[in-house]
Amino acid sequence: MVDSPCFYGTLQAIEAQGLKALEIPTDPHTGISLEALELALDQWQVKACLLTPTFNNPLGYSMPDERKRELLVLLKRYDIPLIEDDIYGDLSYETPRPRTIKSFDSEGRVILCSSFSKSLAPGLRVGWVAPGRYQQDVMHMKYVSSMSTSTLPQLLSPNLSPPEGMTGTCEKCAATTDEAGILCWSGLSATSRREHG
Ligand SMILES: Cc1ncc(COP(=O)(O)O)c(C=O)c1O
């Protein structure tokens, strides 16, 4: 299930997997229509929901926090995982940046994905995922699709590993160091970022 319109690459990825996309009407200010989503969930066997709820491409909206929360409650009711594409989230002009839906998730339902494509360079091809309860499945998919990301671009990317003693859960996106292998950049305080260099 995707918002409509959505990033064309999302539709291409769904098609390449032999899956079907169910498009849900979307408001250009508040994001996906929760009312339409509920109707669709009643009618169809939806397997997953894939959204870019913050600085959406192409519409530009960021879902208000309350809508983000409500969306998660709805997905919980129907036991649907959410793939949260947060690729533009760190480009916020404001601090703190808008919250991820993942930051409201206490049961590992949200698979948070991002990358350096929009903040550093698309050619690095380095991204990350905080997969929650789906970690084993995600690791398997990575293994069978590309084995691993090559080491050189990873080394060229900013080192986001938390300094010793600084482990735990990111305040903003709720990724844990175990889950993401890193602490989300936006979850670090300004001081910690400086310390990171
Ligand atoms: C919403 C969204 N998700 C994912 C991507 C893909 O990014 P990448 O360059 O990391 O493949 C894009 C690229 O434009 C995008 O707009």
PDBQT file of the ligand as one rigid body, heavy atoms in Angstrom, charges set to zero:
ROOT
HETATM    1  C1  LIG A 201      11.270   9.106  -1.761  1.00  0.00    +0.000 C 
HETATM    2  C2  LIG A 201      12.528   8.519  -2.304  1.00  0.00    +0.000 A 
HETATM    3  N1  LIG A 201      12.936   7.326  -1.840  1.00  0.00    +0.000 NA
HETATM    4  C3  LIG A 201      14.053   6.736  -2.310  1.00  0.00    +0.000 A 
HETATM    5  C4  LIG A 201      14.822   7.345  -3.276  1.00  0.00    +0.000 A 
HETATM    6  C5  LIG A 201      16.024   6.607  -3.797  1.00  0.00    +0.000 C 
HETATM    7  O1  LIG A 201      17.193   7.102  -3.290  1.00  0.00    +0.000 OA
HETATM    8  P1  LIG A 201      18.611   6.416  -3.639  1.00  0.00    +0.000 P 
HETATM    9  O2  LIG A 201      19.320   7.396  -4.489  1.00  0.00    +0.000 OA
HETATM   10  O3  LIG A 201      19.254   6.255  -2.289  1.00  0.00    +0.000 OA
HETATM   11  O4  LIG A 201      18.349   5.141  -4.312  1.00  0.00    +0.000 OA
HETATM   12  C6  LIG A 201      14.444   8.588  -3.789  1.00  0.00    +0.000 A 
HETATM   13  C7  LIG A 201      15.245   9.257  -4.834  1.00  0.00    +0.000 C 
HETATM   14  O5  LIG A 201      14.868  10.238  -5.420  1.00  0.00    +0.000 OA
HETATM   15  C8  LIG A 201      13.270   9.186  -3.292  1.00  0.00    +0.000 A 
HETATM   16  O6  LIG A 201      12.824  10.379  -3.753  1.00  0.00    +0.000 OA
ENDROOT
TORSDOF 0
